[in-house]
C-alpha cells in the first residue's frame, strides 16, 4: 500500500543540528530503548531545532570493570583536591576512585539537563535509584509528566569523528532555557577548535551515539 503518514520519514528530519550555540531547541524525546535491534536499552535524549534537525545524547551506563582497567592502563591524576572524597591534586586516580568519579560525572551530566526542565528538589526526589535501568526509567517518567516542554539554547560541537554532539563533560554549561537573559552559554577554546577543525567541506557530519562515562575522559570533582 502506498500511503504517506506522519510516521513516514522525511530526510530533512535526519539532518544534524549545526555546530555552535543553537536557539529555540526542543527536547524532542527521552527514551530508554535500544539504539538498534537486539541492543541493550540505553537512556537517550534527542533534541531538535525548528527545522527538525536533530542531535542526541546517549547516556551509557558506567562499566566499573572497564573504568578500573583504564585507570590502570592510562593513569591520570586528580585535577583538584576533594577533602570529602580524599582526593589529592596531582595524585594518581586509583581504580576505585575512577569508578566513583565516573558515576559522579554521569549523575552530574544528567542533572545539568534535568535542572533546565524541573526544580532541583523535584529532580532529586524523582530520580533516586539503585540501578541504571531504574534511574533511566524514572528520568523518562519525569519527562513524560511535563505538560509543556520549554525551549532551550544548546551548544552542539563535533566530536573527534566530526559528528554533531553535545559536549562530553558538564564542567562548562551547554544547555539553558530560552528565558535566561542574557545568555550564559559560551564556546570555550576547545569547542571553538573542534568546530573550526570539522567545518571543512570534506568533514563528516551526522549523529553521535555518545560515549560511556569514564574517569579517563573527564576531570574529577
C-alpha positions in Angstrom: 0.0 0.0 0.0 1.2 3.5 -0.9 0.2 5.8 2.0 2.1 8.7 3.4 1.5 9.1 7.1 3.0 11.1 10.0 5.4 8.2 10.6 6.8 8.3 7.1 10.3 9.5 7.3 11.3 12.9 5.8 15.1 13.0 5.1 15.2 16.7 6.3 14.4 15.4 9.8 17.5 13.3 9.8 19.9 16.2 9.4 22.1 17.1 12.5 21.8 20.4 14.2 24.6 22.8 13.2 27.7 23.3 15.3 27.6 26.2 17.7 25.0 27.7 20.1 21.6 26.9 18.8 18.4 28.7 20.0 14.8 27.6 20.3 15.7 23.9 20.6 13.1 21.5 21.8 13.8 18.3 23.7 12.0 16.0 21.3 12.2 12.8 23.2 13.7 11.0 26.2 13.8 7.2 25.8 15.1 4.1 27.4 15.3 1.8 24.5 17.9 0.0 22.2 19.7 2.1 19.6 19.5 -0.9 17.2 17.6 -4.2 17.1 18.9 -6.6 19.7 20.8 -4.0 21.6 20.6 -3.1 25.3 18.3 -0.4 26.4 20.0 3.0 26.9 18.9 6.4 28.1 18.8 8.8 25.2 18.0 12.5 24.9 17.0 13.7 21.5 16.9 17.4 20.7 15.5 19.1 17.6 15.6 22.7 16.3 12.7 24.5 14.4 13.8 22.9 11.1 13.7 19.4 12.6 17.4 19.0 12.6 18.5 16.7 15.5 21.2 15.9 17.9 21.1 13.2 20.5 23.0 12.3 23.7 23.3 8.7 24.7 23.8 8.3 28.5 25.6 5.0 28.6 25.7 3.0 31.8 29.0 3.1 33.7 31.0 -0.1 33.3 33.0 -0.4 36.6 35.4 -3.1 35.4 36.3 -1.2 32.2 36.8 2.0 34.2 39.1 0.2 36.6 41.1 -1.3 33.8 41.5 2.0 32.0 42.6 3.7 35.2 45.5 1.2 35.4 46.3 1.3 31.6 46.0 5.0 31.2 46.8 6.6 34.6 45.6 10.1 35.2 46.0 12.5 38.1 43.4 14.3 40.2 42.9 17.8 38.9 42.0 19.2 42.3 41.7 18.4 46.0 38.5 17.0 47.3 38.5 16.6 51.1 35.1 14.9 51.2 36.4 12.1 48.9 40.0 12.2 50.0 41.3 13.1 46.5 44.7 14.9 46.4 45.6 17.1 43.5 48.3 15.6 41.4 47.9 12.1 42.9 47.2 9.2 40.6 43.5 8.3 40.3 43.1 4.9 41.9 40.8 2.3 40.1 38.1 2.5 42.7 38.3 6.3 42.7 37.9 6.3 38.9 34.6 4.4 39.3 33.4 6.9 41.9 34.2 9.8 39.6 32.6 8.1 36.6 29.3 7.7 38.5 29.5 11.2 39.8 30.1 12.6 36.3 27.2 10.5 34.9 24.8 11.9 37.5 26.1 15.5 37.2 25.6 15.4 33.4 22.0 14.2 33.7 21.4 16.8 36.5 22.6 19.6 34.2 20.0 18.7 31.7 17.2 17.8 34.1 17.6 21.1 36.1 16.7 23.1 32.9 13.2 21.5 33.0 12.5 20.8 36.6 13.1 22.3 40.0 16.2 20.7 41.6 14.1 19.3 44.6 11.9 17.5 42.1 14.9 16.1 40.3 16.4 14.8 43.5 13.2 13.3 44.7 12.0 11.7 41.5 15.2 10.2 40.1 16.8 8.4 43.1 17.5 4.8 42.0 19.7 1.8 42.7 20.3 0.7 39.2 20.9 2.3 35.7 17.7 0.8 34.5 15.6 2.2 37.4 17.3 5.6 37.1 16.7 5.7 33.3 13.0 4.8 33.6 12.5 7.4 36.3 14.0 10.1 34.1 11.7 9.0 31.2 8.7 9.1 33.5 9.7 12.5 34.8 9.8 14.0 31.3 6.5 12.2 30.4 4.9 14.2 33.2 5.8 17.5 31.5 2.7 19.3 30.1 4.8 21.8 28.2 8.5 21.4 27.2 10.3 24.8 27.4 12.6 25.7 24.5 16.3 25.9 25.3 19.7 27.1 23.9 22.0 24.2 23.2 25.7 24.0 22.5 26.5 21.5 19.7 30.0 20.6 18.7 31.6 18.0 16.6 33.2 15.0 18.3 36.6 13.8 17.1 34.9 12.0 14.1 33.1 15.2 13.1 29.6 14.0 14.2 27.3 16.6 15.8 27.2 16.0 19.6 26.8 17.6 22.9 29.9 18.4 24.9 31.1 15.3 26.7 31.5 16.9 30.2 29.3 19.0 32.4 32.0 21.4 33.6 31.0 24.0 31.0 27.3 24.8 30.7 25.9 23.5 27.4 22.1 24.0 27.9 19.9 26.7 29.3 16.3 27.8 29.0 15.5 30.4 26.4 14.0 32.7 29.0 17.5 33.2 30.5 18.6 36.7 29.6 21.4 37.5 29.0 22.6 34.1 27.9 25.4 32.5 29.9 26.4 29.9 27.3 29.8 30.4 25.8 32.0 28.3 23.5 35.4 27.7 25.2 38.7 27.3 23.3 38.3 23.6 22.9 34.8 23.9 21.4 35.9 26.6 19.0 38.9 24.5 17.9 36.7 21.4 17.3 34.2 23.5 15.2 37.0 25.1 13.2 38.6 21.7 12.6 35.5 20.0 11.4 33.8 22.8 9.5 35.7 21.9 6.3 33.7 20.7 3.3 35.1 17.2 3.5 34.3 16.8 7.2 31.7 14.2 8.2 28.6 15.3 9.9 25.9 13.2 11.4 24.6 11.8 14.7 26.8 10.9 17.7 26.0 7.7 19.5 27.7 9.1 22.6 30.5 7.6 24.7 30.5 5.8 28.1 31.3 7.9 31.1 34.8 7.1 32.3 37.1 8.9 34.7 39.7 8.9 31.9 37.5 11.1 29.8 36.6 13.9 32.2 38.1 15.8 35.1 37.2 14.8 38.6 35.4 16.8 41.3 
